[in-house]
Amino acid sequence: MRGSRGLPAFRDRLAQLAAEHGTTIRSLVEDLAQSTPTQAEYAERAELARAELASALDSAPSPEAEAKARALLERLGATPHGPRAAA
């Protein structure tokens, strides 16, 4: 939302979103902050997922398999903010 429209347009959009969700701007922002993982949390989740896969498959997924899975999730919109973790 950055650009020529500025802060009033940003505030108006937040107000509209809050109204549509039956809440306040403050609550909307708090919910976003609480429900959006940090980069460190994404990395921790990725490592836990790798460990679970390794345990279930009796071997770790290859870097190629991880890359394919990551690409699929990104195409599906499942990982819009997650880091690209190294294998």
DRENTI-951618 format. One record per atom (N, C-alpha, C): residue number from 1; atom name; x, y, z. Coordinates in pm, whole numbers, plus 50000, padded with zeros to 5 digits. Layout:
<pagus>
<pagu seq="NUM" atom="CA" c1="X" c2="Y" c3="Z"/>
...
</pagus>
This chain:
<pagus>
<pagu seq="1" atom="N" c1="50081" c2="49881" c3="50000"/>
<pagu seq="1" atom="CA" c1="50000" c2="50000" c3="50000"/>
<pagu seq="1" atom="C" c1="50086" c2="50126" c3="50000"/>
<pagu seq="2" atom="N" c1="50215" c2="50110" c3="49990"/>
<pagu seq="2" atom="CA" c1="50300" c2="50228" c3="49987"/>
<pagu seq="2" atom="C" c1="50292" c2="50293" c3="49851"/>
<pagu seq="3" atom="N" c1="50323" c2="50419" c3="49847"/>
<pagu seq="3" atom="CA" c1="50320" c2="50490" c3="49720"/>
<pagu seq="3" atom="C" c1="50253" c2="50623" c3="49736"/>
<pagu seq="4" atom="N" c1="50191" c2="50668" c3="49630"/>
<pagu seq="4" atom="CA" c1="50136" c2="50803" c3="49629"/>
<pagu seq="4" atom="C" c1="50010" c2="50817" c3="49714"/>
<pagu seq="5" atom="N" c1="49944" c2="50708" c3="49746"/>
<pagu seq="5" atom="CA" c1="49818" c2="50719" c3="49821"/>
<pagu seq="5" atom="C" c1="49842" c2="50750" c3="49968"/>
<pagu seq="6" atom="N" c1="49948" c2="50700" c3="50026"/>
<pagu seq="6" atom="CA" c1="49989" c2="50739" c3="50159"/>
<pagu seq="6" atom="C" c1="49911" c2="50678" c3="50274"/>
<pagu seq="7" atom="N" c1="49938" c2="50732" c3="50391"/>
<pagu seq="7" atom="CA" c1="49885" c2="50682" c3="50517"/>
<pagu seq="7" atom="C" c1="49733" c2="50687" c3="50526"/>
<pagu seq="8" atom="N" c1="49666" c2="50793" c3="50486"/>
<pagu seq="8" atom="CA" c1="49520" c2="50793" c3="50497"/>
<pagu seq="8" atom="C" c1="49454" c2="50677" c3="50421"/>
<pagu seq="9" atom="N" c1="49502" c2="50647" c3="50302"/>
<pagu seq="9" atom="CA" c1="49445" c2="50536" c3="50226"/>
<pagu seq="9" atom="C" c1="49472" c2="50404" c3="50296"/>
<pagu seq="10" atom="N" c1="49590" c2="50389" c3="50353"/>
<pagu seq="10" atom="CA" c1="49625" c2="50268" c3="50427"/>
<pagu seq="10" atom="C" c1="49533" c2="50253" c3="50549"/>
<pagu seq="11" atom="N" c1="49515" c2="50361" c3="50623"/>
<pagu seq="11" atom="CA" c1="49427" c2="50359" c3="50741"/>
<pagu seq="11" atom="C" c1="49283" c2="50328" c3="50699"/>
<pagu seq="12" atom="N" c1="49237" c2="50386" c3="50589"/>
<pagu seq="12" atom="CA" c1="49102" c2="50361" c3="50540"/>
<pagu seq="12" atom="C" c1="49083" c2="50214" c3="50504"/>
<pagu seq="13" atom="N" c1="49185" c2="50156" c3="50442"/>
<pagu seq="13" atom="CA" c1="49176" c2="50014" c3="50405"/>
<pagu seq="13" atom="C" c1="49170" c2="49927" c3="50530"/>
<pagu seq="14" atom="N" c1="49253" c2="49958" c3="50629"/>
<pagu seq="14" atom="CA" c1="49249" c2="49883" c3="50754"/>
<pagu seq="14" atom="C" c1="49112" c2="49896" c3="50821"/>
<pagu seq="15" atom="N" c1="49055" c2="50016" c3="50819"/>
<pagu seq="15" atom="CA" c1="48923" c2="50038" c3="50878"/>
<pagu seq="15" atom="C" c1="48817" c2="49956" c3="50805"/>
<pagu seq="16" atom="N" c1="48825" c2="49952" c3="50672"/>
<pagu seq="16" atom="CA" c1="48730" c2="49873" c3="50595"/>
<pagu seq="16" atom="C" c1="48744" c2="49725" c3="50626"/>
<pagu seq="17" atom="N" c1="48867" c2="49674" c3="50630"/>
<pagu seq="17" atom="CA" c1="48889" c2="49533" c3="50663"/>
<pagu seq="17" atom="C" c1="48838" c2="49500" c3="50803"/>
<pagu seq="18" atom="N" c1="48866" c2="49589" c3="50898"/>
<pagu seq="18" atom="CA" c1="48820" c2="49567" c3="51035"/>
<pagu seq="18" atom="C" c1="48668" c2="49562" c3="51040"/>
<pagu seq="19" atom="N" c1="48602" c2="49655" c3="50973"/>
<pagu seq="19" atom="CA" c1="48456" c2="49658" c3="50972"/>
<pagu seq="19" atom="C" c1="48399" c2="49532" c3="50910"/>
<pagu seq="20" atom="N" c1="48460" c2="49486" c3="50801"/>
<pagu seq="20" atom="CA" c1="48413" c2="49364" c3="50734"/>
<pagu seq="20" atom="C" c1="48430" c2="49241" c3="50822"/>
<pagu seq="21" atom="N" c1="48526" c2="49246" c3="50913"/>
<pagu seq="21" atom="CA" c1="48549" c2="49133" c3="51004"/>
<pagu seq="21" atom="C" c1="48484" c2="49154" c3="51140"/>
<pagu seq="22" atom="N" c1="48412" c2="49264" c3="51154"/>
<pagu seq="22" atom="CA" c1="48343" c2="49292" c3="51279"/>
<pagu seq="22" atom="C" c1="48436" c2="49315" c3="51396"/>
<pagu seq="23" atom="N" c1="48546" c2="49384" c3="51371"/>
<pagu seq="23" atom="CA" c1="48645" c2="49407" c3="51476"/>
<pagu seq="23" atom="C" c1="48702" c2="49548" c3="51462"/>
<pagu seq="24" atom="N" c1="48803" c2="49577" c3="51539"/>
<pagu seq="24" atom="CA" c1="48870" c2="49706" c3="51531"/>
<pagu seq="24" atom="C" c1="49002" c2="49692" c3="51455"/>
<pagu seq="25" atom="N" c1="49057" c2="49805" c3="51415"/>
<pagu seq="25" atom="CA" c1="49188" c2="49803" c3="51348"/>
<pagu seq="25" atom="C" c1="49291" c2="49742" c3="51442"/>
<pagu seq="26" atom="N" c1="49289" c2="49783" c3="51566"/>
<pagu seq="26" atom="CA" c1="49385" c2="49730" c3="51664"/>
<pagu seq="26" atom="C" c1="49375" c2="49577" c3="51674"/>
<pagu seq="27" atom="N" c1="49254" c2="49525" c3="51686"/>
<pagu seq="27" atom="CA" c1="49236" c2="49379" c3="51696"/>
<pagu seq="27" atom="C" c1="49277" c2="49309" c3="51567"/>
<pagu seq="28" atom="N" c1="49249" c2="49371" c3="51455"/>
<pagu seq="28" atom="CA" c1="49289" c2="49315" c3="51327"/>
<pagu seq="28" atom="C" c1="49441" c2="49301" c3="51319"/>
<pagu seq="29" atom="N" c1="49512" c2="49405" c3="51358"/>
<pagu seq="29" atom="CA" c1="49658" c2="49404" c3="51355"/>
<pagu seq="29" atom="C" c1="49713" c2="49305" c3="51459"/>
<pagu seq="30" atom="N" c1="49654" c2="49301" c3="51578"/>
<pagu seq="30" atom="CA" c1="49697" c2="49206" c3="51681"/>
<pagu seq="30" atom="C" c1="49680" c2="49063" c3="51633"/>
<pagu seq="31" atom="N" c1="49566" c2="49033" c3="51570"/>
<pagu seq="31" atom="CA" c1="49542" c2="48898" c3="51519"/>
<pagu seq="31" atom="C" c1="49644" c2="48861" c3="51412"/>
<pagu seq="32" atom="N" c1="49675" c2="48956" c3="51324"/>
<pagu seq="32" atom="CA" c1="49775" c2="48931" c3="51222"/>
<pagu seq="32" atom="C" c1="49911" c2="48902" c3="51284"/>
<pagu seq="33" atom="N" c1="49950" c2="48982" c3="51381"/>
<pagu seq="33" atom="CA" c1="50081" c2="48964" c3="51446"/>
<pagu seq="33" atom="C" c1="50088" c2="48832" c3="51519"/>
<pagu seq="34" atom="N" c1="49980" c2="48789" c3="51581"/>
<pagu seq="34" atom="CA" c1="49981" c2="48664" c3="51656"/>
<pagu seq="34" atom="C" c1="49973" c2="48542" c3="51565"/>
<pagu seq="35" atom="N" c1="49909" c2="48555" c3="51451"/>
<pagu seq="35" atom="CA" c1="49888" c2="48438" c3="51365"/>
<pagu seq="35" atom="C" c1="49992" c2="48423" c3="51255"/>
<pagu seq="36" atom="N" c1="50078" c2="48522" c3="51237"/>
<pagu seq="36" atom="CA" c1="50179" c2="48515" c3="51133"/>
<pagu seq="36" atom="C" c1="50313" c2="48474" c3="51193"/>
<pagu seq="37" atom="N" c1="50365" c2="48359" c3="51152"/>
<pagu seq="37" atom="CA" c1="50493" c2="48314" c3="51207"/>
<pagu seq="37" atom="C" c1="50608" c2="48407" c3="51167"/>
<pagu seq="38" atom="N" c1="50706" c2="48416" c3="51256"/>
<pagu seq="38" atom="CA" c1="50829" c2="48489" c3="51225"/>
<pagu seq="38" atom="C" c1="50916" c2="48401" c3="51135"/>
<pagu seq="39" atom="N" c1="51021" c2="48458" c3="51079"/>
<pagu seq="39" atom="CA" c1="51113" c2="48380" c3="50996"/>
<pagu seq="39" atom="C" c1="51173" c2="48266" c3="51079"/>
<pagu seq="40" atom="N" c1="51208" c2="48292" c3="51204"/>
<pagu seq="40" atom="CA" c1="51264" c2="48187" c3="51291"/>
<pagu seq="40" atom="C" c1="51162" c2="48076" c3="51315"/>
<pagu seq="41" atom="N" c1="51035" c2="48112" c3="51333"/>
<pagu seq="41" atom="CA" c1="50931" c2="48010" c3="51352"/>
<pagu seq="41" atom="C" c1="50911" c2="47928" c3="51226"/>
<pagu seq="42" atom="N" c1="50915" c2="47993" c3="51108"/>
<pagu seq="42" atom="CA" c1="50906" c2="47917" c3="50983"/>
<pagu seq="42" atom="C" c1="51022" c2="47817" c3="50972"/>
<pagu seq="43" atom="N" c1="51142" c2="47864" c3="51004"/>
<pagu seq="43" atom="CA" c1="51260" c2="47776" c3="50996"/>
<pagu seq="43" atom="C" c1="51247" c2="47659" c3="51093"/>
<pagu seq="44" atom="N" c1="51198" c2="47686" c3="51213"/>
<pagu seq="44" atom="CA" c1="51179" c2="47579" c3="51311"/>
<pagu seq="44" atom="C" c1="51076" c2="47478" c3="51262"/>
<pagu seq="45" atom="N" c1="50968" c2="47526" c3="51205"/>
<pagu seq="45" atom="CA" c1="50864" c2="47436" c3="51151"/>
<pagu seq="45" atom="C" c1="50919" c2="47351" c3="51037"/>
<pagu seq="46" atom="N" c1="51000" c2="47412" c3="50952"/>
<pagu seq="46" atom="CA" c1="51060" c2="47338" c3="50840"/>
<pagu seq="46" atom="C" c1="51150" c2="47227" c3="50892"/>
<pagu seq="47" atom="N" c1="51229" c2="47258" c3="50993"/>
<pagu seq="47" atom="CA" c1="51319" c2="47157" c3="51051"/>
<pagu seq="47" atom="C" c1="51240" c2="47044" c3="51116"/>
<pagu seq="48" atom="N" c1="51132" c2="47078" c3="51186"/>
<pagu seq="48" atom="CA" c1="51047" c2="46975" c3="51245"/>
<pagu seq="48" atom="C" c1="50983" c2="46887" c3="51137"/>
<pagu seq="49" atom="N" c1="50940" c2="46949" c3="51027"/>
<pagu seq="49" atom="CA" c1="50880" c2="46873" c3="50917"/>
<pagu seq="49" atom="C" c1="50984" c2="46778" c3="50855"/>
<pagu seq="50" atom="N" c1="51107" c2="46827" c3="50838"/>
<pagu seq="50" atom="CA" c1="51214" c2="46741" c3="50784"/>
<pagu seq="50" atom="C" c1="51238" c2="46621" c3="50876"/>
<pagu seq="51" atom="N" c1="51241" c2="46647" c3="51006"/>
<pagu seq="51" atom="CA" c1="51264" c2="46539" c3="51103"/>
<pagu seq="51" atom="C" c1="51150" c2="46438" c3="51099"/>
<pagu seq="52" atom="N" c1="51026" c2="46485" c3="51089"/>
<pagu seq="52" atom="CA" c1="50911" c2="46395" c3="51081"/>
<pagu seq="52" atom="C" c1="50918" c2="46310" c3="50954"/>
<pagu seq="53" atom="N" c1="50950" c2="46373" c3="50841"/>
<pagu seq="53" atom="CA" c1="50962" c2="46298" c3="50716"/>
<pagu seq="53" atom="C" c1="51073" c2="46195" c3="50724"/>
<pagu seq="54" atom="N" c1="51186" c2="46235" c3="50778"/>
<pagu seq="54" atom="CA" c1="51299" c2="46143" c3="50791"/>
<pagu seq="54" atom="C" c1="51261" c2="46024" c3="50877"/>
<pagu seq="55" atom="N" c1="51188" c2="46050" c3="50984"/>
<pagu seq="55" atom="CA" c1="51144" c2="45942" c3="51073"/>
<pagu seq="55" atom="C" c1="51044" c2="45850" c3="51003"/>
<pagu seq="56" atom="N" c1="50948" c2="45908" c3="50932"/>
<pagu seq="56" atom="CA" c1="50846" c2="45828" c3="50865"/>
<pagu seq="56" atom="C" c1="50901" c2="45751" c3="50747"/>
<pagu seq="57" atom="N" c1="50998" c2="45807" c3="50676"/>
<pagu seq="57" atom="CA" c1="51053" c2="45745" c3="50555"/>
<pagu seq="57" atom="C" c1="51182" c2="45668" c3="50580"/>
<pagu seq="58" atom="N" c1="51231" c2="45674" c3="50703"/>
<pagu seq="58" atom="CA" c1="51359" c2="45614" c3="50738"/>
<pagu seq="58" atom="C" c1="51476" c2="45675" c3="50662"/>
<pagu seq="59" atom="N" c1="51455" c2="45791" c3="50603"/>
<pagu seq="59" atom="CA" c1="51562" c2="45868" c3="50539"/>
<pagu seq="59" atom="C" c1="51511" c2="46009" c3="50515"/>
<pagu seq="60" atom="N" c1="51602" c2="46102" c3="50506"/>
<pagu seq="60" atom="CA" c1="51564" c2="46241" c3="50483"/>
<pagu seq="60" atom="C" c1="51529" c2="46262" c3="50336"/>
<pagu seq="61" atom="N" c1="51433" c2="46351" c3="50308"/>
<pagu seq="61" atom="CA" c1="51402" c2="46381" c3="50168"/>
<pagu seq="61" atom="C" c1="51524" c2="46447" c3="50101"/>
<pagu seq="62" atom="N" c1="51540" c2="46419" c3="49974"/>
<pagu seq="62" atom="CA" c1="51651" c2="46478" c3="49900"/>
<pagu seq="62" atom="C" c1="51627" c2="46628" c3="49881"/>
<pagu seq="63" atom="N" c1="51732" c2="46704" c3="49857"/>
<pagu seq="63" atom="CA" c1="51713" c2="46847" c3="49828"/>
<pagu seq="63" atom="C" c1="51619" c2="46868" c3="49709"/>
<pagu seq="64" atom="N" c1="51626" c2="46779" c3="49610"/>
<pagu seq="64" atom="CA" c1="51538" c2="46791" c3="49493"/>
<pagu seq="64" atom="C" c1="51391" c2="46770" c3="49534"/>
<pagu seq="65" atom="N" c1="51366" c2="46672" c3="49620"/>
<pagu seq="65" atom="CA" c1="51228" c2="46647" c3="49665"/>
<pagu seq="65" atom="C" c1="51177" c2="46766" c3="49746"/>
<pagu seq="66" atom="N" c1="51262" c2="46823" c3="49831"/>
<pagu seq="66" atom="CA" c1="51222" c2="46940" c3="49907"/>
<pagu seq="66" atom="C" c1="51190" c2="47057" c3="49816"/>
<pagu seq="67" atom="N" c1="51273" c2="47077" c3="49714"/>
<pagu seq="67" atom="CA" c1="51250" c2="47188" c3="49620"/>
<pagu seq="67" atom="C" c1="51119" c2="47170" c3="49546"/>
<pagu seq="68" atom="N" c1="51089" c2="47046" c3="49505"/>
<pagu seq="68" atom="CA" c1="50962" c2="47020" c3="49436"/>
<pagu seq="68" atom="C" c1="50843" c2="47045" c3="49528"/>
<pagu seq="69" atom="N" c1="50855" c2="46999" c3="49653"/>
<pagu seq="69" atom="CA" c1="50746" c2="47020" c3="49748"/>
<pagu seq="69" atom="C" c1="50726" c2="47168" c3="49776"/>
<pagu seq="70" atom="N" c1="50836" c2="47242" c3="49793"/>
<pagu seq="70" atom="CA" c1="50828" c2="47385" c3="49819"/>
<pagu seq="70" atom="C" c1="50763" c2="47458" c3="49701"/>
<pagu seq="71" atom="N" c1="50802" c2="47419" c3="49579"/>
<pagu seq="71" atom="CA" c1="50745" c2="47482" c3="49459"/>
<pagu seq="71" atom="C" c1="50594" c2="47457" c3="49451"/>
<pagu seq="72" atom="N" c1="50554" c2="47333" c3="49482"/>
<pagu seq="72" atom="CA" c1="50412" c2="47300" c3="49480"/>
<pagu seq="72" atom="C" c1="50335" c2="47382" c3="49583"/>
<pagu seq="73" atom="N" c1="50387" c2="47390" c3="49704"/>
<pagu seq="73" atom="CA" c1="50320" c2="47468" c3="49808"/>
<pagu seq="73" atom="C" c1="50311" c2="47615" c3="49770"/>
<pagu seq="74" atom="N" c1="50415" c2="47669" c3="49709"/>
<pagu seq="74" atom="CA" c1="50411" c2="47809" c3="49667"/>
<pagu seq="74" atom="C" c1="50307" c2="47830" c3="49557"/>
<pagu seq="75" atom="N" c1="50299" c2="47736" c3="49463"/>
<pagu seq="75" atom="CA" c1="50196" c2="47747" c3="49358"/>
<pagu seq="75" atom="C" c1="50056" c2="47742" c3="49417"/>
<pagu seq="76" atom="N" c1="50040" c2="47665" c3="49523"/>
<pagu seq="76" atom="CA" c1="49910" c2="47653" c3="49589"/>
<pagu seq="76" atom="C" c1="49882" c2="47769" c3="49684"/>
<pagu seq="77" atom="N" c1="49981" c2="47855" c3="49703"/>
<pagu seq="77" atom="CA" c1="49964" c2="47969" c3="49790"/>
<pagu seq="77" atom="C" c1="49979" c2="47937" c3="49938"/>
<pagu seq="78" atom="N" c1="50040" c2="47824" c3="49969"/>
<pagu seq="78" atom="CA" c1="50051" c2="47781" c3="50108"/>
<pagu seq="78" atom="C" c1="50171" c2="47840" c3="50180"/>
<pagu seq="79" atom="N" c1="50266" c2="47897" c3="50110"/>
<pagu seq="79" atom="CA" c1="50386" c2="47948" c3="50177"/>
<pagu seq="79" atom="C" c1="50421" c2="48089" c3="50127"/>
<pagu seq="80" atom="N" c1="50331" c2="48185" c3="50148"/>
<pagu seq="80" atom="CA" c1="50358" c2="48318" c3="50094"/>
<pagu seq="80" atom="C" c1="50471" c2="48393" c3="50162"/>
<pagu seq="81" atom="N" c1="50501" c2="48359" c3="50289"/>
<pagu seq="81" atom="CA" c1="50599" c2="48439" c3="50363"/>
<pagu seq="81" atom="C" c1="50713" c2="48358" c3="50418"/>
<pagu seq="82" atom="N" c1="50710" c2="48229" c3="50398"/>
<pagu seq="82" atom="CA" c1="50813" c2="48143" c3="50458"/>
<pagu seq="82" atom="C" c1="50948" c2="48161" c3="50392"/>
<pagu seq="83" atom="N" c1="51053" c2="48134" c3="50468"/>
<pagu seq="83" atom="CA" c1="51188" c2="48147" c3="50414"/>
<pagu seq="83" atom="C" c1="51222" c2="48029" c3="50324"/>
<pagu seq="84" atom="N" c1="51319" c2="48047" c3="50244"/>
<pagu seq="84" atom="CA" c1="51369" c2="47938" c3="50163"/>
<pagu seq="84" atom="C" c1="51478" c2="47871" c3="50243"/>
<pagu seq="85" atom="N" c1="51440" c2="47767" c3="50315"/>
<pagu seq="85" atom="CA" c1="51535" c2="47701" c3="50404"/>
<pagu seq="85" atom="C" c1="51630" c2="47612" c3="50323"/>
<pagu seq="86" atom="N" c1="51753" c2="47608" c3="50366"/>
<pagu seq="86" atom="CA" c1="51850" c2="47522" c3="50301"/>
<pagu seq="86" atom="C" c1="51827" c2="47379" c3="50346"/>
<pagu seq="87" atom="N" c1="51850" c2="47285" c3="50257"/>
<pagu seq="87" atom="CA" c1="51827" c2="47145" c3="50288"/>
<pagu seq="87" atom="C" c1="51934" c2="47090" c3="50379"/>
</pagus>
